[in-house]
Amino acid sequence: MAGRVWRRVRGWLLARPAALVFVAALAFAATIDRDVPWTDDARFYVPAAAAYGAWLADVGAGLLRLDTTPLERAARDRAFGHNHEHPPVGKYALAVGWLLFYRWTGLTDEVTACRTGVWALWAWMIALCFAALHRHRGGAAATFGALALALMPRLLFHGQVETLDLPVTAFVFAAGLAVFAALEAPSWRRTLGAALVFGLALGCKLNAPFLLGAVLLYWLLVSPPRASGAGVHLPAIPATLVALLCLSPLVALAVWPWLWSDTLARLNDYLAFHLHHYGILFYFRGALYGEAVAPWYAALVMLALTVPLPVLLLAAGGAL
């Protein structure tokens, strides 16, 4: 019986190479060095993941009993008051790992259990990269691209720790693929799908809206404005862009129970917190920056030093 099940699973995976890549990446993430220390973010995100996970379990149990008490404001505020300065989607991934491997089975400690959710998102992103390249450039390019992404040192580290950096990266990556697919071959299904995934990215962290800059640039590159005697004429605004601006914020609101009450006041507090965020320490060229902002070129230097040179050169060649 077990052998028959395994043969079916193996056949299903071999017929779907992206799924096989996901399983392989997840297995790799689960078996590499476990001596990665806790990050500073663990003291914020692990308690939040535990609170969100407990709330999700209560909601599920309540729905089975037709009890809506966990959906009431008091229960929502108690759970999502933890780390409410960040949206919850990335912490939902940590929460699922917390439920599966700590609360329900006790297989690991809380931090490692939360990390399993990050591993899954990291593996998902690798599989998405493989699938996109396989569709457009074939198996060799897909294999190289997936390996280059998976083994990028800084990204590999973030795929191992209990922070929101990898979750927002994975969702923005997925949103980018969905958005460009909808722009290149428009359909209402692709448009709604792109809006949904971008909404989840917005519900992950404040970095996500920067994707809109890339979308606008792409739109203007493929449909440049036309100049005439009457002035400059912009191309028609694609439905996908409208959906990103109008529908995606509603998705982010729907997945963030903290904003279901006192919405405008809490949204204002959220934006105010990030507009006046305390300085994050950053060591660069012998100086420690915090409240003072590092030089503008610091990001470019960090990019050059943390991404393998062959990948940078190939990316530059591809862009040109």
C-alpha positions in Angstrom: 0.0 0.0 0.0 2.7 2.5 1.0 4.7 1.6 -2.1 1.7 2.2 -4.3 1.1 5.6 -2.7 4.7 6.6 -3.1 4.8 5.6 -6.8 1.7 7.8 -7.4 3.2 10.7 -5.5 6.5 10.3 -7.3 4.8 10.2 -10.7 2.7 13.3 -9.9 5.8 15.2 -8.9 7.8 14.1 -11.9 5.0 15.3 -14.2 5.1 18.7 -12.4 8.7 19.8 -12.2 7.9 23.0 -10.3 6.2 20.9 -7.6 9.3 18.7 -7.5 11.5 21.8 -7.1 9.3 23.0 -4.2 9.7 19.7 -2.4 13.4 19.6 -3.0 13.9 23.2 -1.8 11.8 22.6 1.3 13.8 19.4 2.1 17.0 21.4 1.6 15.8 24.2 3.9 14.8 21.6 6.6 18.1 19.8 6.5 20.9 22.5 6.3 22.7 23.9 9.3 20.3 24.6 12.2 22.8 26.7 14.1 21.4 30.0 12.8 20.9 32.2 15.9 17.7 33.9 16.8 17.2 37.3 15.2 16.3 40.4 17.1 12.9 40.2 15.3 12.1 36.9 17.1 10.9 38.9 20.2 8.3 40.6 18.1 7.2 38.1 15.5 7.2 34.8 17.4 4.7 36.0 20.1 2.6 37.6 17.3 2.6 34.3 15.3 1.6 32.4 18.5 -1.3 34.8 19.1 -2.4 34.7 15.5 -2.1 31.0 15.3 -4.2 30.5 18.5 -6.8 32.9 17.0 -6.9 31.0 13.7 -7.4 27.7 15.6 -10.1 29.3 17.7 -11.9 30.6 14.6 -11.7 27.2 12.9 -13.1 25.4 16.0 -15.7 28.1 16.4 -17.0 27.8 12.9 -17.4 24.0 13.4 -19.5 24.8 16.5 -21.3 27.8 14.7 -19.7 30.0 17.4 -18.6 33.4 16.2 -17.1 34.6 19.5 -13.5 34.4 18.1 -14.5 36.9 15.4 -15.8 39.5 17.8 -13.8 42.6 18.4 -12.4 41.7 21.8 -10.9 38.4 20.5 -9.5 40.1 17.4 -8.0 42.9 19.3 -6.5 40.5 21.9 -4.8 38.5 19.2 -3.8 41.1 16.7 -2.7 43.7 19.2 0.6 41.8 19.1 2.9 43.6 16.6 0.0 45.5 15.0 2.6 47.9 13.4 3.0 45.3 10.7 0.3 43.5 8.6 -0.3 39.9 9.4 0.2 37.8 6.2 3.9 37.0 6.7 3.1 36.1 10.4 0.3 33.9 9.3 3.0 31.7 7.6 4.9 31.6 10.9 1.7 30.9 12.7 0.9 27.8 10.6 4.3 26.5 11.4 3.8 27.3 15.1 0.5 25.4 15.1 1.8 22.4 13.3 5.2 21.8 14.8 4.9 23.4 18.3 1.3 23.6 19.6 -0.2 20.5 18.1 2.8 18.1 17.8 5.5 19.6 20.0 8.2 18.5 17.6 10.2 21.7 17.8 10.7 24.8 19.9 8.6 27.9 19.1 11.2 29.7 17.0 12.0 26.7 14.8 8.3 26.0 14.4 7.8 29.6 13.1 10.8 29.2 10.8 9.2 26.3 9.0 6.6 28.8 7.6 9.5 30.9 6.2 11.1 27.8 4.7 7.9 27.0 2.9 7.6 30.5 1.4 11.3 30.4 0.4 10.7 27.1 -1.3 7.6 28.4 -3.0 9.5 31.4 -4.4 12.2 29.1 -5.8 9.5 26.9 -7.4 7.8 30.0 -8.9 11.1 31.2 -10.4 11.7 27.7 -11.9 8.1 27.6 -13.3 8.3 31.1 -14.9 11.7 30.4 -16.5 10.7 26.9 -17.6 7.6 28.4 -19.4 9.6 31.1 -21.2 13.2 29.9 -21.6 13.2 26.1 -21.1 14.6 23.6 -18.5 18.2 24.6 -18.5 17.5 28.3 -17.8 14.9 27.3 -15.3 17.3 25.1 -13.4 20.1 27.7 -13.4 17.8 30.5 -12.3 16.2 28.5 -9.5 19.7 27.4 -8.2 21.0 30.9 -8.5 18.1 32.3 -6.5 18.2 29.5 -3.9 21.9 29.8 -3.3 22.1 33.5 -3.1 23.8 33.9 0.3 21.7 36.7 1.8 18.5 35.3 0.5 19.4 31.9 1.8 19.9 33.3 5.2 16.6 35.2 5.2 14.9 32.0 4.2 16.0 30.4 7.5 15.0 33.0 10.1 11.8 34.2 11.7 11.5 37.6 10.1 9.2 39.3 7.5 11.9 40.0 4.9 11.6 36.7 3.1 7.8 36.5 3.3 7.3 40.0 1.7 10.0 39.1 -0.9 8.1 35.9 -1.8 4.8 37.6 -2.1 6.1 40.5 -4.1 7.9 38.1 -6.4 4.7 36.2 -6.9 2.7 39.4 -7.4 5.2 40.6 -10.0 4.9 37.4 -12.0 1.1 37.6 -11.8 1.0 41.3 -12.8 3.2 41.0 -15.8 1.4 37.9 -17.0 -1.9 39.9 -16.8 -0.3 42.8 -18.7 1.1 40.7 -21.4 -2.0 38.5 -22.0 -4.9 40.4 -20.4 -7.9 38.5 -19.1 -10.3 39.1 -16.2 -9.0 36.0 -14.4 -5.4 37.1 -14.6 -6.3 40.6 -13.6 -8.2 39.4 -10.5 -5.5 36.9 -9.7 -2.8 39.7 -9.9 -4.9 41.9 -7.6 -5.4 39.1 -5.1 -1.7 38.2 -4.9 -0.6 41.9 -4.7 -3.2 42.4 -2.0 -1.5 39.6 0.0 1.8 41.3 -0.6 0.4 44.5 0.8 -0.8 42.5 3.7 2.7 41.3 4.4 4.8 44.4 4.8 5.1 48.1 3.8 7.7 47.3 1.1 5.2 45.8 -1.2 3.8 49.1 -2.8 7.2 49.6 -4.4 6.2 47.0 -7.0 3.9 49.6 -8.4 6.9 51.6 -9.6 8.1 48.7 -11.6 4.6 48.1 -13.1 4.3 51.8 -14.1 7.8 51.7 -15.7 6.9 48.6 -17.6 3.7 50.0 -18.8 5.3 53.2 -20.1 8.1 51.2 -21.8 5.8 48.9 -23.7 3.2 51.6 -24.4 5.2 54.9 -24.5 3.4 58.2 -24.5 2.9 59.7 -27.9 3.6 63.4 -28.6 1.5 65.3 -31.1 0.6 68.9 -31.9 -2.1 68.7 -29.2 0.3 67.6 -26.5 1.4 64.3 -25.0 -1.0 61.4 -25.0 -0.7 58.7 -22.4 -1.6 55.1 -23.4 -4.8 53.6 -22.1 -4.5 52.6 -18.4 -4.6 48.8 -18.3 -7.3 47.2 -16.2 -4.7 45.3 -14.2 -3.2 48.6 -12.9 -6.7 49.8 -11.9 -7.3 46.5 -10.1 -4.0 46.8 -8.2 -4.9 50.3 -7.0 -8.5 49.6 -6.2 -8.9 46.0 -5.3 -5.6 45.0 -3.7 -6.0 47.4 -0.7 -9.4 45.8 0.0 -7.7 42.3 0.0 -5.1 43.6 2.5 -7.8 45.0 4.7 -9.8 41.8 4.5 -6.8 39.7 5.8 -5.9 42.1 8.6 -8.5 41.8 11.4 -6.8 44.6 13.4 -8.2 47.0 10.9 -11.8 45.7 11.0 -12.5 48.1 13.9 -11.6 51.8 14.1 -10.3 51.4 10.6 -9.3 54.9 9.7 -7.8 55.7 13.1 -5.7 52.5 13.2 -4.6 52.9 9.5 -3.5 56.4 10.4 -1.5 55.1 13.4 0.1 52.4 11.1 1.2 55.0 8.6 2.4 57.4 11.3 4.5 54.7 12.9 6.3 54.0 9.7 6.7 57.6 8.7 8.4 58.3 12.0 10.1 54.9 12.3 13.1 54.7 14.7 16.4 54.3 12.9 17.6 50.8 12.1 21.3 50.3 12.9 23.4 49.9 9.7 27.1 49.5 9.7 28.7 50.9 6.5 32.3 51.8 5.7 33.4 52.1 9.3 30.4 54.1 10.5 27.3 53.0 12.3 24.1 54.7 11.0 20.9 54.8 12.9 18.9 58.0 13.1 21.4 59.4 10.5 20.7 58.1 7.0 23.5 56.2 5.2 24.8 57.6 1.9 22.5 57.0 -1.1 25.0 54.7 -2.8 25.1 52.3 0.3 22.3 50.1 -1.2 24.3 49.7 -4.5 27.4 48.8 -2.6 25.5 46.3 -0.5 24.0 44.8 -3.7 27.4 44.5 -5.3 28.9 42.8 -2.2 26.0 40.4 -1.4 24.9 39.1 -4.8 27.4 36.8 -6.6 29.2 38.5 -9.4 28.2 36.1 -12.1 24.5 36.7 -11.3 25.0 40.4 -11.4 26.7 40.3 -14.7 24.1 38.0 -16.2 21.3 40.2 -14.9 23.0 43.3 -16.4 23.4 41.5 -19.7 19.7 40.4 -19.7 18.6 43.9 -18.9 20.6 45.3 -21.8 
